[in-house]
Amino acid sequence: MEQLKHIIETAWDDRSLLQDITTITAIEKVIALLDSGDLRVAEPVEVGWKVNEWVKKKQLFFISQQRRIGNFGGRYVGVS
């Protein structure tokens, strides 16, 4: 998990890495972990909620990528 976190955090600081296969693969792995419930953007802790900022950043990358290619939620949205 720490390796995925490092890749996402590094890509957040250097957006050119979003084209790198290592970053793309990391984003896909995080998506799979979220889908399976093994990872959460925020999780309950003793005194409230802990936000996993690096996972939130991955979500923003994913949304940005989907808008760029015109595909959001499995349907074409015609972004120009």
KEDODREN-264217 format. One record per residue: residue number from 1; residue in three letters; x, y, z of N, C-alpha, C, O in turn. Coordinates in pm, 1 decimal, always signed. Example, Ala and Ser with C-alpha at 12.3 -4.5 7.8 and 13.67 -1.06 7.14 Angstrom:
BEGIN
{pos:1&code:ALA&n.u:+1319.0&n.v:-569.0&n.w:+780.0&ca.u:+1230.0&ca.v:-450.0&ca.w:+780.0&c.u:+1320.0&c.v:-330.0&c.w:+780.0&o.u:+1423.6&o.v:-331.9&o.w:+846.5} .
{pos:2&code:SER&n.u:+1285.0&n.v:-225.0&n.w:+708.0&ca.u:+1367.0&ca.v:-106.0&ca.w:+714.0&c.u:+1290.0&c.v:+3.0&c.w:+787.0&o.u:+1340.9&o.v:+113.8&o.w:+803.9} .
This chain:
BEGIN
{pos:1&code:MET&n.u:+82.6&n.v:-119.3&n.w:+0.0&ca.u:+0.0&ca.v:+0.0&ca.w:+0.0&c.u:+87.5&c.v:+126.3&c.w:+0.0&o.u:+55.3&o.v:+225.2&o.w:-65.8} .
{pos:2&code:GLU&n.u:+197.3&n.v:+121.2&n.w:+74.0&ca.u:+286.0&ca.v:+238.4&ca.w:+80.2&c.u:+344.7&c.v:+271.8&c.w:-56.5&o.u:+364.2&o.v:+389.0&o.w:-88.8} .
{pos:3&code:GLN&n.u:+373.1&n.v:+168.8&n.w:-137.1&ca.u:+426.2&ca.v:+193.2&ca.w:-271.0&c.u:+322.0&c.v:+263.6&c.w:-358.0&o.u:+355.4&o.v:+356.8&o.w:-431.1} .
{pos:4&code:LEU&n.u:+197.2&n.v:+219.9&n.w:-350.7&ca.u:+90.6&ca.v:+286.4&ca.w:-426.2&c.u:+77.0&c.v:+431.5&c.w:-381.0&o.u:+64.5&o.v:+522.4&o.w:-463.1} .
{pos:5&code:LYS&n.u:+79.6&n.v:+451.7&n.w:-249.9&ca.u:+69.5&ca.v:+586.6&ca.w:-195.0&c.u:+181.5&c.v:+674.1&c.w:-248.0&o.u:+157.7&o.v:+788.2&o.w:-287.5} .
{pos:6&code:HIS&n.u:+303.6&n.v:+621.7&n.w:-249.4&ca.u:+418.9&ca.v:+698.3&ca.w:-298.4&c.u:+402.3&c.v:+735.7&c.w:-446.3&o.u:+430.3&o.v:+849.1&o.w:-485.4} .
{pos:7&code:ILE&n.u:+357.3&n.v:+641.4&n.w:-527.0&ca.u:+338.9&ca.v:+667.2&ca.w:-671.2&c.u:+234.2&c.v:+775.8&c.w:-692.6&o.u:+255.0&o.v:+866.6&o.w:-773.2} .
{pos:8&code:ILE&n.u:+122.2&n.v:+767.7&n.w:-621.7&ca.u:+14.5&ca.v:+867.1&ca.w:-635.8&c.u:+61.9&c.v:+1003.7&c.w:-589.3&o.u:+38.7&o.v:+1103.6&o.w:-657.3} .
{pos:9&code:GLU&n.u:+128.1&n.v:+1009.4&n.w:-474.1&ca.u:+176.9&ca.v:+1137.1&ca.w:-421.4&c.u:+279.0&c.v:+1200.2&c.w:-516.4&o.u:+277.2&o.v:+1321.5&o.w:-537.5} .
{pos:10&code:THR&n.u:+366.7&n.v:+1119.4&n.w:-573.1&ca.u:+467.3&ca.v:+1169.9&ca.w:-667.1&c.u:+400.4&c.v:+1224.0&c.w:-792.7&o.u:+439.0&o.v:+1329.4&o.w:-843.4} .
{pos:11&code:ALA&n.u:+300.6&n.v:+1152.5&n.w:-843.0&ca.u:+228.2&ca.v:+1198.3&ca.w:-961.9&c.u:+149.4&c.v:+1325.6&c.w:-933.9&o.u:+131.5&o.v:+1408.4&o.w:-1023.3} .
{pos:12&code:TRP&n.u:+102.2&n.v:+1341.7&n.w:-810.6&ca.u:+29.7&ca.v:+1463.8&ca.w:-773.9&c.u:+120.7&c.v:+1585.5&c.w:-790.4&o.u:+76.6&o.v:+1692.1&o.w:-833.5} .
{pos:13&code:ASP&n.u:+248.9&n.v:+1568.0&n.w:-755.3&ca.u:+346.0&ca.v:+1676.8&ca.w:-765.6&c.u:+400.7&c.v:+1694.1&c.w:-906.5&o.u:+446.4&o.v:+1802.9&o.w:-941.7} .
{pos:14&code:ASP&n.u:+396.9&n.v:+1588.6&n.w:-987.8&ca.u:+448.6&ca.v:+1592.9&ca.w:-1124.6&c.u:+346.6&c.v:+1527.5&c.w:-1217.2&o.u:+350.4&o.v:+1406.5&o.w:-1239.7} .
{pos:15&code:ARG&n.u:+255.1&n.v:+1608.7&n.w:-1270.6&ca.u:+143.1&ca.v:+1556.6&ca.w:-1350.1&c.u:+187.0&c.v:+1486.2&c.w:-1478.0&o.u:+109.7&o.v:+1409.7&o.w:-1535.6} .
{pos:16&code:SER&n.u:+310.2&n.v:+1510.8&n.w:-1523.6&ca.u:+357.7&ca.v:+1440.7&ca.w:-1642.9&c.u:+364.9&c.v:+1289.6&c.w:-1617.9&o.u:+360.9&o.v:+1211.0&o.w:-1712.6} .
{pos:17&code:LEU&n.u:+375.4&n.v:+1249.1&n.w:-1491.6&ca.u:+380.7&ca.v:+1107.3&ca.w:-1457.5&c.u:+247.5&c.v:+1036.0&c.w:-1479.8&o.u:+241.9&o.v:+913.0&o.w:-1476.1} .
{pos:18&code:LEU&n.u:+140.9&n.v:+1111.7&n.w:-1502.7&ca.u:+11.2&ca.v:+1049.4&ca.w:-1530.1&c.u:+12.2&c.v:+970.5&c.w:-1660.8&o.u:-76.1&o.v:+888.0&o.w:-1684.5} .
{pos:19&code:GLN&n.u:+110.9&n.v:+995.5&n.w:-1744.8&ca.u:+124.8&ca.v:+921.4&ca.w:-1870.5&c.u:+212.5&c.v:+797.8&c.w:-1853.4&o.u:+220.1&o.v:+714.8&o.w:-1944.0} .
{pos:20&code:ASP&n.u:+278.7&n.v:+784.5&n.w:-1738.7&ca.u:+370.6&ca.v:+675.1&ca.w:-1710.5&c.u:+293.0&c.v:+548.0&c.w:-1677.8&o.u:+194.9&o.v:+552.3&o.w:-1603.5} .
{pos:21&code:ILE&n.u:+336.2&n.v:+435.9&n.w:-1732.6&ca.u:+265.0&ca.v:+309.7&ca.w:-1712.5&c.u:+262.3&c.v:+268.9&c.w:-1565.0&o.u:+165.7&o.v:+207.6&o.w:-1519.5} .
{pos:22&code:THR&n.u:+366.3&n.v:+302.2&n.w:-1491.1&ca.u:+368.9&ca.v:+269.6&ca.w:-1348.1&c.u:+258.7&c.v:+344.6&c.w:-1274.3&o.u:+191.8&o.v:+288.0&o.w:-1187.9} .
{pos:23&code:THR&n.u:+239.8&n.v:+472.0&n.w:-1308.3&ca.u:+135.6&ca.v:+552.7&ca.w:-1245.0&c.u:-2.1&c.v:+503.9&c.w:-1286.4&o.u:-91.8&o.v:+492.0&o.w:-1202.9} .
{pos:24&code:ILE&n.u:-19.1&n.v:+475.7&n.w:-1414.0&ca.u:-147.6&ca.v:+426.5&ca.w:-1464.7&c.u:-184.2&c.v:+295.1&c.w:-1395.4&o.u:-298.8&o.v:+276.0&o.w:-1354.6} .
{pos:25&code:THR&n.u:-87.9&n.v:+205.8&n.w:-1382.2&ca.u:-111.4&ca.v:+77.7&ca.w:-1316.0&c.u:-146.7&c.v:+98.6&c.w:-1168.9&o.u:-235.4&o.v:+31.3&o.w:-1116.3} .
{pos:26&code:ALA&n.u:-78.5&n.v:+190.7&n.w:-1102.7&ca.u:-107.6&ca.v:+220.2&ca.w:-962.0&c.u:-249.5&c.v:+273.0&c.w:-945.9&o.u:-320.9&o.v:+232.8&o.w:-854.0} .
{pos:27&code:ILE&n.u:-290.4&n.v:+362.6&n.w:-1034.4&ca.u:-426.3&ca.v:+416.5&ca.w:-1029.8&c.u:-527.7&c.v:+304.1&c.w:-1047.4&o.u:-628.1&o.v:+299.3&o.w:-976.3} .
{pos:28&code:GLU&n.u:-502.1&n.v:+214.0&n.w:-1141.5&ca.u:-592.7&ca.v:+101.8&ca.w:-1164.0&c.u:-599.2&c.v:+9.9&c.w:-1041.5&o.u:-706.4&o.v:-40.2&o.w:-1007.5} .
{pos:29&code:LYS&n.u:-485.5&n.v:-12.4&n.w:-975.2&ca.u:-483.8&ca.v:-96.9&ca.w:-855.7&c.u:-563.4&c.v:-32.7&c.w:-742.3&o.u:-636.3&o.v:-100.8&o.w:-670.2} .
{pos:30&code:VAL&n.u:-548.8&n.v:+98.5&n.w:-727.4&ca.u:-622.9&ca.v:+168.0&ca.w:-622.1&c.u:-772.9&c.v:+161.1&c.w:-650.9&o.u:-852.7&o.v:+142.3&o.w:-559.0} .
{pos:31&code:ILE&n.u:-811.2&n.v:+176.0&n.w:-776.4&ca.u:-952.4&ca.v:+163.7&ca.w:-813.9&c.u:-1004.4&c.v:+24.6&c.w:-775.5&o.u:-1113.9&o.v:+12.1&o.w:-720.7} .
{pos:32&code:ALA&n.u:-926.3&n.v:-79.0&n.w:-804.0&ca.u:-967.0&ca.v:-215.5&ca.w:-769.8&c.u:-980.3&c.v:-232.1&c.w:-618.2&o.u:-1073.4&o.v:-297.7&o.w:-571.6} .
{pos:33&code:LEU&n.u:-889.0&n.v:-174.1&n.w:-541.4&ca.u:-896.0&ca.v:-181.7&ca.w:-395.0&c.u:-1019.1&c.v:-108.6&c.w:-341.6&o.u:-1083.3&o.v:-154.6&o.w:-247.1} .
{pos:34&code:LEU&n.u:-1051.5&n.v:+4.9&n.w:-402.3&ca.u:-1172.2&ca.v:+77.5&ca.w:-362.5&c.u:-1296.8&c.v:-2.6&c.w:-396.9&o.u:-1389.2&o.v:-12.7&o.w:-316.2} .
{pos:35&code:ASP&n.u:-1299.0&n.v:-59.3&n.w:-516.2&ca.u:-1414.5&ca.v:-137.8&ca.w:-559.7&c.u:-1438.1&c.v:-259.6&c.w:-470.6&o.u:-1552.3&o.v:-298.4&o.w:-446.2} .
{pos:36&code:SER&n.u:-1329.6&n.v:-319.3&n.w:-422.3&ca.u:-1342.2&ca.v:-438.6&ca.w:-338.5&c.u:-1370.7&c.v:-404.9&c.w:-192.4&o.u:-1404.0&o.v:-493.1&o.w:-113.2} .
{pos:37&code:GLY&n.u:-1357.6&n.v:-278.1&n.w:-157.1&ca.u:-1379.6&ca.v:-237.5&ca.w:-18.5&c.u:-1257.3&c.v:-251.9&c.w:+69.6&o.u:-1264.8&o.v:-227.9&o.w:+190.1} .
{pos:38&code:ASP&n.u:-1144.6&n.v:-290.7&n.w:+11.7&ca.u:-1021.6&ca.v:-306.2&ca.w:+88.5&c.u:-953.3&c.v:-173.3&c.w:+119.0&o.u:-862.5&o.v:-167.2&o.w:+201.8} .
{pos:39&code:LEU&n.u:-996.7&n.v:-68.2&n.w:+52.6&ca.u:-941.6&ca.v:+65.6&ca.w:+72.3&c.u:-1056.5&c.v:+164.6&c.w:+67.9&o.u:-1151.7&o.v:+146.6&o.w:-8.0} .
{pos:40&code:ARG&n.u:-1047.9&n.v:+268.2&n.w:+148.2&ca.u:-1152.6&ca.v:+370.3&ca.w:+152.6&c.u:-1089.4&c.v:+508.1&c.w:+145.6&o.u:-977.9&o.v:+528.7&o.w:+193.5} .
{pos:41&code:VAL&n.u:-1160.6&n.v:+602.1&n.w:+86.0&ca.u:-1113.3&ca.v:+740.1&ca.w:+82.0&c.u:-1111.8&c.v:+796.0&c.w:+223.7&o.u:-1021.7&o.v:+871.9&o.w:+259.5} .
{pos:42&code:ALA&n.u:-1209.6&n.v:+759.7&n.w:+303.6&ca.u:-1214.5&ca.v:+800.0&ca.w:+444.4&c.u:-1259.0&c.v:+679.0&c.w:+525.7&o.u:-1339.8&o.v:+597.9&o.w:+480.4} .
{pos:43&code:GLU&n.u:-1204.9&n.v:+668.8&n.w:+645.9&ca.u:-1238.6&ca.v:+555.0&ca.w:+730.2&c.u:-1258.7&c.v:+599.9&c.w:+874.0&o.u:-1193.1&o.v:+693.1&o.w:+920.5} .
{pos:44&code:PRO&n.u:-1349.7&n.v:+533.1&n.w:+944.2&ca.u:-1374.5&ca.v:+571.5&ca.w:+1082.9&c.u:-1255.6&c.v:+536.9&c.w:+1172.3&o.u:-1193.0&o.v:+432.0&o.w:+1157.6} .
{pos:45&code:VAL&n.u:-1226.6&n.v:+627.1&n.w:+1264.4&ca.u:-1125.5&ca.v:+604.4&ca.w:+1367.7&c.u:-1191.0&c.v:+636.3&c.w:+1501.4&o.u:-1307.6&o.v:+675.5&o.w:+1504.7} .
{pos:46&code:GLU&n.u:-1119.2&n.v:+620.5&n.w:+1610.2&ca.u:-1177.2&ca.v:+637.8&ca.w:+1743.8&c.u:-1242.6&c.v:+774.3&c.w:+1764.7&o.u:-1344.7&o.v:+784.4&o.w:+1832.8} .
{pos:47&code:VAL&n.u:-1184.8&n.v:+878.1&n.w:+1707.1&ca.u:-1234.5&ca.v:+1014.6&ca.w:+1733.0&c.u:-1292.5&c.v:+1080.3&c.w:+1607.7&o.u:-1281.1&o.v:+1201.9&o.w:+1592.3} .
{pos:48&code:GLY&n.u:-1353.4&n.v:+1004.7&n.w:+1519.4&ca.u:-1413.1&ca.v:+1063.6&ca.w:+1399.4&c.u:-1374.1&c.v:+986.3&c.w:+1274.3&o.u:-1385.4&o.v:+863.8&o.w:+1268.2} .
{pos:49&code:TRP&n.u:-1328.0&n.v:+1061.0&n.w:+1174.9&ca.u:-1292.5&ca.v:+1002.6&ca.w:+1046.4&c.u:-1151.4&c.v:+1043.3&c.w:+1006.0&o.u:-1107.1&o.v:+1155.2&o.w:+1032.0} .
{pos:50&code:LYS&n.u:-1082.4&n.v:+950.0&n.w:+942.2&ca.u:-949.4&ca.v:+976.5&ca.w:+886.3&c.u:-963.2&c.v:+976.9&c.w:+734.4&o.u:-1009.9&o.v:+879.6&o.w:+675.2} .
{pos:51&code:VAL&n.u:-922.5&n.v:+1086.4&n.w:+672.6&ca.u:-926.4&ca.v:+1095.8&ca.w:+526.9&c.u:-791.2&c.v:+1051.1&c.w:+472.8&o.u:-687.2&o.v:+1102.4&o.w:+514.1} .
{pos:52&code:ASN&n.u:-792.8&n.v:+956.8&n.w:+381.7&ca.u:-671.6&ca.v:+913.0&ca.w:+313.5&c.u:-650.4&c.v:+1006.5&c.w:+194.6&o.u:-700.7&o.v:+982.5&o.w:+84.9} .
{pos:53&code:GLU&n.u:-575.0&n.v:+1113.2&n.w:+218.7&ca.u:-557.8&ca.v:+1218.3&ca.w:+118.1&c.u:-503.6&c.v:+1164.3&c.w:-14.3&o.u:-543.8&o.v:+1210.7&o.w:-121.0} .
{pos:54&code:TRP&n.u:-414.1&n.v:+1068.2&n.w:-8.5&ca.u:-356.9&ca.v:+1016.1&ca.w:-132.4&c.u:-461.9&c.v:+942.6&c.w:-215.2&o.u:-455.2&o.v:+943.9&o.w:-338.1} .
{pos:55&code:VAL&n.u:-557.8&n.v:+879.2&n.w:-150.2&ca.u:-665.3&ca.v:+812.0&ca.w:-223.3&c.u:-757.8&c.v:+916.6&c.w:-284.0&o.u:-806.5&o.v:+900.0&o.w:-395.9} .
{pos:56&code:LYS&n.u:-781.6&n.v:+1023.2&n.w:-210.9&ca.u:-863.8&ca.v:+1133.0&ca.w:-262.4&c.u:-797.7&c.v:+1193.0&c.w:-387.3&o.u:-866.1&o.v:+1225.4&o.w:-484.3} .
{pos:57&code:LYS&n.u:-666.6&n.v:+1207.6&n.w:-384.6&ca.u:-593.6&ca.v:+1259.9&ca.w:-500.8&c.u:-609.8&c.v:+1167.1&c.w:-620.3&o.u:-626.0&o.v:+1212.5&o.w:-733.6} .
{pos:58&code:LYS&n.u:-605.2&n.v:+1035.2&n.w:-594.1&ca.u:-624.5&ca.v:+939.2&ca.w:-702.9&c.u:-762.1&c.v:+956.1&c.w:-764.6&o.u:-777.3&o.v:+949.2&o.w:-886.5} .
{pos:59&code:GLN&n.u:-862.6&n.v:+978.4&n.w:-680.5&ca.u:-998.4&ca.v:+999.1&ca.w:-730.9&c.u:-1004.1&c.v:+1121.3&c.w:-821.7&o.u:-1069.8&o.v:+1118.4&o.w:-925.7} .
{pos:60&code:LEU&n.u:-936.2&n.v:+1227.7&n.w:-783.4&ca.u:-934.1&ca.v:+1347.9&ca.w:-866.1&c.u:-863.7&c.v:+1322.4&c.w:-998.9&o.u:-907.5&o.v:+1372.6&o.w:-1102.4} .
{pos:61&code:PHE&n.u:-754.8&n.v:+1244.7&n.w:-997.4&ca.u:-687.8&ca.v:+1205.8&ca.w:-1121.6&c.u:-784.3&c.v:+1129.7&c.w:-1211.7&o.u:-794.6&o.v:+1157.8&o.w:-1331.1} .
{pos:62&code:PHE&n.u:-854.1&n.v:+1034.2&n.w:-1154.2&ca.u:-943.9&ca.v:+949.5&ca.w:-1231.2&c.u:-1056.2&c.v:+1030.8&c.w:-1294.4&o.u:-1086.9&o.v:+1013.4&o.w:-1412.3} .
{pos:63&code:ILE&n.u:-1116.8&n.v:+1118.2&n.w:-1217.3&ca.u:-1224.9&ca.v:+1202.8&ca.w:-1269.2&c.u:-1172.0&c.v:+1292.8&c.w:-1380.6&o.u:-1236.5&o.v:+1308.3&o.w:-1484.3} .
{pos:64&code:SER&n.u:-1056.2&n.v:+1351.2&n.w:-1359.4&ca.u:-995.5&ca.v:+1437.2&ca.w:-1461.0&c.u:-969.0&c.v:+1359.1&c.w:-1589.0&o.u:-995.4&o.v:+1408.5&o.w:-1698.6} .
{pos:65&code:GLN&n.u:-917.3&n.v:+1238.1&n.w:-1575.6&ca.u:-887.8&ca.v:+1154.8&ca.w:-1691.8&c.u:-1016.4&c.v:+1118.5&c.w:-1765.5&o.u:-1020.0&o.v:+1122.9&o.w:-1888.5} .
{pos:66&code:GLN&n.u:-1120.8&n.v:+1083.1&n.w:-1693.1&ca.u:-1246.3&ca.v:+1045.6&ca.w:-1756.4&c.u:-1308.0&c.v:+1163.5&c.w:-1831.1&o.u:-1363.3&o.v:+1146.6&o.w:-1939.8} .
{pos:67&code:ARG&n.u:-1298.4&n.v:+1281.1&n.w:-1773.7&ca.u:-1350.7&ca.v:+1399.6&ca.w:-1842.8&c.u:-1270.7&c.v:+1430.2&c.w:-1968.2&o.u:-1326.4&o.v:+1471.7&o.w:-2069.8} .
{pos:68&code:ARG&n.u:-1137.6&n.v:+1409.2&n.w:-1960.5&ca.u:-1051.5&ca.v:+1438.0&ca.w:-2074.4&c.u:-1084.7&c.v:+1347.7&c.w:-2192.0&o.u:-1081.7&o.v:+1392.0&o.w:-2306.9} .
{pos:69&code:ILE&n.u:-1116.6&n.v:+1220.0&n.w:-2164.3&ca.u:-1146.7&ca.v:+1129.0&ca.w:-2275.3&c.u:-1296.1&c.v:+1125.8&c.w:-2307.8&o.u:-1339.2&o.v:+1055.9&o.w:-2399.5} .
{pos:70&code:GLY&n.u:-1374.6&n.v:+1202.6&n.w:-2231.1&ca.u:-1517.0&ca.v:+1211.1&ca.w:-2261.4&c.u:-1598.0&c.v:+1093.0&c.w:-2213.9&o.u:-1705.7&o.v:+1066.6&o.w:-2267.4} .
{pos:71&code:ASN&n.u:-1549.0&n.v:+1021.3&n.w:-2114.8&ca.u:-1620.7&ca.v:+904.6&ca.w:-2064.8&c.u:-1632.5&c.v:+917.8&c.w:-1914.0&o.u:-1531.4&o.v:+920.7&o.w:-1843.9} .
{pos:72&code:PHE&n.u:-1753.0&n.v:+925.7&n.w:-1864.0&ca.u:-1772.6&ca.v:+940.3&ca.w:-1721.3&c.u:-1885.8&c.v:+849.2&c.w:-1678.0&o.u:-1998.1&o.v:+861.0&o.w:-1727.0} .
{pos:73&code:GLY&n.u:-1856.7&n.v:+759.3&n.w:-1587.1&ca.u:-1959.6&ca.v:+667.8&ca.w:-1537.9&c.u:-2008.9&c.v:+570.4&c.w:-1643.1&o.u:-2124.1&o.v:+527.1&o.w:-1640.1} .
{pos:74&code:GLY&n.u:-1919.1&n.v:+535.6&n.w:-1738.0&ca.u:-1955.5&ca.v:+438.9&ca.w:-1839.4&c.u:-2035.4&c.v:+495.1&c.w:-1954.8&o.u:-2083.4&o.v:+420.0&o.w:-2039.7} .
{pos:75&code:ARG&n.u:-2050.4&n.v:+628.0&n.w:-1958.9&ca.u:-2125.1&ca.v:+684.8&ca.w:-2072.1&c.u:-2052.0&c.v:+807.6&c.w:-2124.9&o.u:-1984.9&o.v:+878.9&o.w:-2050.2} .
{pos:76&code:TYR&n.u:-2065.9&n.v:+830.0&n.w:-2251.5&ca.u:-2001.7&ca.v:+943.4&ca.w:-2316.3&c.u:-2073.4&c.v:+1072.4&c.w:-2276.1&o.u:-2196.2&o.v:+1080.6&o.w:-2279.9} .
{pos:77&code:VAL&n.u:-1995.1&n.v:+1171.9&n.w:-2238.0&ca.u:-2057.0&ca.v:+1296.8&ca.w:-2196.7&c.u:-2025.1&c.v:+1413.0&c.w:-2289.6&o.u:-2067.8&o.v:+1525.8&o.w:-2265.1} .
{pos:78&code:GLY&n.u:-1951.2&n.v:+1386.5&n.w:-2394.9&ca.u:-1927.0&ca.v:+1489.5&ca.w:-2495.9&c.u:-1849.4&c.v:+1611.0&c.w:-2448.4&o.u:-1886.0&o.v:+1724.4&o.w:-2479.3} .
{pos:79&code:VAL&n.u:-1743.2&n.v:+1588.2&n.w:-2373.9&ca.u:-1661.0&ca.v:+1700.3&ca.w:-2326.6&c.u:-1577.4&c.v:+1750.5&c.w:-2442.5&o.u:-1510.3&o.v:+1672.9&o.w:-2510.6} .
{pos:80&code:SER&n.u:-1582.1&n.v:+1880.7&n.w:-2464.2&ca.u:-1503.9&ca.v:+1935.5&ca.w:-2575.8&c.u:-1379.6&c.v:+2003.5&c.w:-2528.3&o.u:-1302.5&o.v:+2055.0&o.w:-2609.3} .
